Amino acid sequence: MTAQPMHPHEPERVPRNAEGIAAALSGERRMEFYRELLAAAPEQAEGVLRRWWCEAMLDTAPDGDRLTAAALDGTLPTVALADLVARRQEAGLPVE
């Protein structure tokens, strides 16, 4: 399932492809991404790209450090899954 970004940005900071993701990651994380992508079965590759795209977006977010700290501290605002699904359905967005 996907959600709309809190602060949309055009164009996206990180292109949604392996090259864009790798460019946004630093040395060791970039190698970890490539290792995981190359080891993935074809049906798993999309999931690897999605996960690492999120990591790259967080790494390049201006407030990424604050978001990471809040998530680790348990103070990051959350939304119930049922509320998110209802919002997406009301907006006519796909729910998988």
Helices and strands as residue ranges (DSSP letters): H 18-24, H 27-39, H 42-60, H 64-73, H 81-90
